[in-house]
């Protein structure tokens, strides 16, 4: 990831009462080597630490330090370690070089300031703790990576020479979970990132000078309340002021809120060296009652409107201090009706579609605008929540971006399920308070969570609960355990058949059964070949070897089921001929599984399901597991599966029962919509007898049923009523055997003499039955018929059942009811059937190829497409190898570059000509910088891995920052799956 080099000077200037004053925040980050040049060295290499406080001290032998950042990252950036992303380089590092304390040092010029102003040295975070020195004076100790420091250095400044800032940074110590917390708890490695030498110790957040008068703003707390009709908001502010001098001071606070142009003044008196809290609310300031406020909404439910509040403190009409805060007017409420957590915003239930972040980047190299990019990609996927797993993302820019894009945050503290307390629980708790106070003004935070997959041990659970109640006012939920208490556990984290996500139940570990609210569930996600090449040595490309495990495709990521993922790609899409072929096929699995995950939860919205978050939605390290876009911002198949599934108004196919439904996760009621399904053979020819249409209305935040696609036109049992002697707890009812899909199943209790029968509605002539068994089949069973479901006649009997797909023919008979009567089970389980199909003597010729395509449309009354969805399907199972036999697709492509002030767009027009001989399947589009040959990433795209039938075309827009294409020269590769 790039390390940006520039000098930031933040200037807040406000004009009130004709008094103009600038408050300066001067960055001391190592963003411009000519301005601030941080150095670091091991503490053990400094023989006399007093000497380093001398401006003339020779630190040329020290390492150039990256601030903010980690010690190890500085060694990497200074060229002293090989690229840790590549191969197994990071695993070969001598950790003893880094697992110790380090000195940081820099020389800085005194900031310009007036004689009556104070100069402050500010640290926003040091991991794990650090002693701060300025010109030889020890200013204090920052203990815990969330504690911030603000030190008065006015009287310590050297006017005639540079100033020495030195920081002794302490190594977090081993073991990390949970002993070293508060810290980056995954720093010693997890099943998705390697152990980082030095455990991410360093000056990990911004360093800067600031200026003020004698009175400073210690912190500001903004809260918003809404009335019962949500058309009026009460805003309250609590502002702590600090007098750092030995005299009593009088002045006033000036607030200015936009939009609304709200302006308020309030006088104050503050004693010497004291702190006072000035409170503003509607009791005395009616201006803070806002009629018809612009509410902040989660993504998909409305606009994430934000207000700004400028706070200025004046002494004798002279500005002493100022700050500016963005906030959103919203109200969170919660319930656990039915044993399931529901989150409401502004009185409306929000169906949570989210993703987990392990880290923003495993070496802390994600900064500034990169958060905007990452969070915007989540917004583009239509997600509305990010879980800040174990509180590993600590940057203000992350929360700013989530506010901006309407992404709620499930925010963890720094505890994992290990049964131990932190070594210093008092420091832990102080950091927890620091975190709450630092981020509580952000509209995005929806849940504070105590512990990952456990509850905090005493006394921390009680302390954290009280911290949230006291310092956040109880405005957000405190959830002790991430996978229990009205939640349905966590995991699994490996790929399953798409049907599994729709059927009862995709259970996790811990929590209760059901869909419910799942805080993490995921799958391995393999990269594209272009990304694979960037971090894997060519010698390890193929066949799969131990180097893959270094990037978490092996035992190191066993929870991801990499062996199962690998075999699924090969079994369902055909044995890969090499790594490029495997990566190409893997994207199809990525799309299928990730789309099914969200669609399965949505199918059960509010019946049971209230939200799901994929593990994970972003990549902190170049790997093969748990991501939507990869480390290089390549939008792989998982991204497009999630983006399609999570559309706010969405039409989807339930592959478990062949139903088509519309999911409306918006606050809008839709009327006179047209749902359309079209089915195509593998050659792209439309099969009209499977096509359906329906006009329907869909109320806000509901699921609406459209129709079923009957892939067994000759099956007399399709969608008919069915009955069973019993149903096991882990299966659907008997209706599953007639739903036309092998994605659902009925299973009996664990006894021999169990049965299931189908009611054909009226007496019909039948000549064969097809039983599609699960692995628990009938070793001995009978087929029986009846016209009253009371008196039964045997028409077939076997004591040597074979299971699988068992087709049984017999002399034609007439009957209304057809029964499978079990005699003896083949396993210890019950009898388990996917389908119970019944056929007559005269069957229509089947025109549908086993592997086929399904396309769904949802249109409004004017014919505008609101949602379009596409699936590849095999009616006999999950064998998609026929896709490899598709004829080569030859496309017509044209493109042009559209330049903007800050960003550019490559518009790509793609046509599959009418004379084409093939479906253009899963078309992948990538833009490249023609001068460097590099992919243009990150980029925002409207679609990818899409399919065009003959005569169809699509416009793809690829938007990116101008800096990625300075010369304006580009090329585009458009590659369908069937390009060979």
C-alpha positions, 0 to 999 in steps of 0.5 A: 500500500502506498505511503503518502508523503505530504505536510498537513496544516489544518486551519480552522478559521471562523469569523464572528463579531469581526474577530478573525483568528486562526487555530493551527494544527501542524502535522508532525507526521513523517509525511515530508522528509524535508519537514519532519524526519523521524528516526528510530533505534532499539533502546538497547543500542542507546548507551546514554539515553540523555545524549539523544535529547541534544539537538546535535546528537548524531542519529544518522545510524538510526532507521528512518521511521514512518510516523504514524506506523509500526516499528517493523513497517519503518524497517520495511519502508527503509529497505531493511526488510524484504517485501513482507507481502511476497512469498514467505518473507515475513515468516523469515524475519528475525523477530528478536530484532523487533520484540523489544523497546524502541526509541523514536526521535525527531527535530522540529522547528518551533511553531509560530505563535503569539506571546499570549498563546500556548503551544501543545504537543499532541499524540493520538496513539502509541502502541503499546505505551510510550514515554514522551520527552520534549527537549529532555523534559519527560512530559508523561506516559501514554499507556494503551494504544487508545490513550491520547496525550496533549502536553503544554510545551510553550515554555520548553520551546527553543526559539533559536534552535530545533526542538527534540521530540523523543519517545520511548515505545514499549513492546506489547509483550507476549502472549497478546490475547488477552494479556497485552490488551489494550492493543492490536490483539491479532498482531501475533498472528491469526488464521488470516494474517501472519505474526508481525515482528514487534507486535505493531509497536510504534507511534501508531497515530497522528502527532501534531502541534496545536495552539490555543489561548489559556482555555482549551476544549477538553472534549465535546459530546453531542447527543440527539433525541427524536420525538415519537413521530421523528419530525423534531430533534432535540440536540444537546451538547456537553463541552468540557473546558480546561483552564491551564493557568493560575488565574480565574478566567471569564469568557463565552462559548459560541456554537454554530450549527449547519444546516439551520444556521443555529448560533448560540452564545453562553458565558462561563467562569472558570477557576484557576487550573480547573475543568468545567462542563458547559451544557447546552440543551433545549431547556434554555436554548430553544434553537436546539429544537430542530423541526423536520431534521435531516436524519442520518440513515443507514445505507439503503434506507435513506441519506446519511445526512450530517450536521456540522457544529463549530465550537469556539471559546472566547476570552475577551472577544479573542479566540482561545480554542476551537473545534469542529464536529460532524454529527448525525441526527438519529436514534438507535433502539433495539429489541430481542423479540423472538430471541433475535436481536433487532436494530432500529434506526429512527423507529424503523427496523434495519435488516443488517447486511454487513461485513467484518474487518479484521484489520484495516491493514496488517502493518498499519499502512492504511491511512486517510483517504484509503478509508474512504475508498474501503468504506465506499466499496462497502456502500457500493456493495449495498452493505450497511454495517461493518464490524470493527472486530476486536477494535482493531481499527482505531483511526478517526478516518474510518469512522468519518467514512462510515458516517459519510456513507451510512455504514453502521459500526458494530464496535468491539473492545479488545478481548477474545474468547481466551479465558484470561483477563488483561494483565492490567485491567485498570489500563484496559478500562481507562482505554475503553473510556478513552475509546467511547469518549473519542468516537461517541459523536459518530452517528455510525456506531450502533453497538458496543461489544465487549468480547469476541465469542465470549463475555468479558470476565469479571470485573470487566463486563460490568465495567464496560457496561457501566462505561457505555451507560455513563460515557455514551449515555446508553444511546447505543447497545452494549452487547457483552458477547459477539455470538450469544444473547439473541444472536445465532452464533458465529461461523461456519467460515467455509463454503457450502452449497448455495442451497445450504444457506436457504434451508433449515438451518445454517447453524453457527457455533454458540448462540441459538439456532436459526438465521437470526442475527449472525455476526460472522459467517464466511467462506474462503475467497480465492484471488484473481490470477492478476493478484495471485502473481503479485505475492506468490513466487512463480515456483509456487504457482502450481501445483498447490504447495506449502507456500499457499499456506503462508497466505492462508490456504492450508492448515493455517486457515483450517476454519476456511475449509481450503481443502473443501474449497479447492475440491469444490472448484475442481468437482463442480467446474472441472479439474483445473489445468493450472493456476490461471484456470483455477483462479478463473473458475474460483471466481464463479464459486466466489459469486455463487456462495457469497450471493447465496449467503446474503440471499438465504438470510434475506429470504427469511427476513423478519420470520427469523433473520434480522441480519448477517455479516460476512467474515470478512468483507475486506482484506488486510493481507494478501491471502486466499480467504475471507474477503470481497475485494482483495488486498490490491482492491481487485473486486473479485467474484465475492464482491459481485455476489455480495453487491448483487444480493444486497440490492435494496430492492432485489429479485432473487431465486431460492435454489432450495425450493425454486421460488422467486421472491422480491426482497425490499430492504427500503422504506418505500412501498412499491406498487404495480411491479412486474416480476419476470423470469426467463430460462435459457439453454446452455446454447443461449436459446430461450425456453419459453415454457419456463418463463413466468410473469407476475404483477405485484406490490411490495411493502417497505421492508418486506419479502414478497412471493412471486412464483415458482419455476417448475423445472420438472414439467412432467412431475405430477407431484410438483407443488402438491401437498405432502404429508409425513409420519414425522420430521426430524428437527434439522430438516424441512417439513414434508413439503420439501419433497414436492418443491421441485428442488434438491436444495431442500429435504425432508427427513424422518425421525430415527425409526424404521417404519416411517412414511411420506406421501403426496396428494396429487389433488385428483386421481391421475394415471401414473407409471413411475416414481423418482426418489432422490435420496439424501445419504440417509436412504431407505434400504427396504421400502414400499411404494403404495397408492390410494384414493382416500389416504386410508386404504393403501395398495402396494405397487412396488417393494424392495429390500435392496434400495440403492439410495441416490437417484432411484427411478422406479417404473411399474405398470400404469395405475390410477391413484390420487395418493402415492406413498413411500412406506419405509421398512428398514433404514440404510443408516442410523439416521431416518429416511431423508428425501430431497424429492418425491417425483411422480410421472405419468405414462405420457410425458412431454419431451424435455427441451431444457438442457441439464445446465441452464441459465436463469435470468430474473427482472423486476420492473416498475410500472414504466418498464424501468428495471429495478433489479436484474439477477442471473444464475447458472443452474444444473437441475441434477446437482452442482455439476457445471462442467458443461460451461467449459464446453461453451463455444468461444464468445467473440465480443465487440468492444469500444471505450473512451476516457472521460476526465473529471477534476478529481476522477476519471471514468473509462466507459466500456461498451460491450456487445455480444453480436446477434450473429454470435454463436455463443452465450458470453458467460461471466465477462470480466472487465479490467482497465490498465495503465498503458504506460506501466501495465498495472491494473487501474485499482482501486476503481468503482465499477457498476458491474463485472462477471456478467453474461450477455446473450446473443444481441445483448450489450452492456455499458461498464463504467470504471471510475478511479482517481486521476492520479492512477492514470496521469498520462491518460493512456489506458487499455481494457481487457474484456474476457468472458469465461468462454474466451478459449 
